[in-house]
Amino acid sequence: MTSEADEPRRELFLRDGLEAADVVRVHRAALRVLRDSIETAHVDAYSDIAWPREVAPAYEQVLSMAANEVAKGVRSAKGDPGVGIDVDVRDDTQFDVLLALAPYTIHAEAWRRGREIFSASDTGTALWIAVTAEQEVRLIARLDALGVPHTAFTTQPRRRRSLFARWSRHQIA
């Protein structure tokens, strides 16, 4: 029998053009499907937009988690208190914090056996996951149940236009 660590993983990328509410649902569905695989996770307590009111308690909680890390000596008091805050996904309260903040943060990540399997960034606009075949089936079923379009993910990363390309296109128009 092959363990999950040995199974091939397929890379999926968030597709552009989803409704904001669907973007949040996709982030959270991906984390729920990957939860049992995650060994370590981190989240930044920063967003490029104001934190939505409904995630304010999670934001306060993550800052408290960072302060606890400093008090325990696991985090330097000199470092940025809002970057790379450890999340124990086995703890329901901490996992709920990750679920709440991941769609809005500038960066969240999760790892298994030294391999990244979840990366959310750019305040919800960038999401990349690496899933096993079984996890992909569960993810699609979860998205179906939530009414999220099947086209939420693609196997091709987004191509970002350079700032110059966007500027020059705008200047020509």
HELIX and SHEET records of a PDB file:
HELIX    1   1 GLU A    4  ASP A    6  5                                   3    
HELIX    2   2 ALA A   20  LEU A   34  1                                  15    
HELIX    3   3 ARG A   35  SER A   37  5                                   3    
HELIX    4   4 ARG A   53  VAL A   55  5                                   3    
HELIX    5   5 ALA A   56  LYS A   72  1                                  17    
HELIX    6   6 ASP A   92  LEU A  101  1                                  10    
HELIX    7   7 ALA A  133  LEU A  146  1                                  14    
HELIX    8   8 HIS A  150  ALA A  152  5                                   3    
HELIX    9   9 LEU A  163  ILE A  172  1                                  10    
SHEET    1   A 7 ILE A  85  VAL A  87  0                                        
SHEET    2   A 7 THR A  40  VAL A  43 -1                                        
SHEET    3   A 7 HIS A 107  ARG A 112 -1                                        
SHEET    4   A 7 ARG A 115  SER A 121 -1                                        
SHEET    5   A 7 ALA A 126  VAL A 131 -1                                        
SHEET    6   A 7 ARG A  10  LEU A  14 -1                                        
SHEET    7   A 7 PHE A 153  THR A 154 -1                                        
END                                                                             
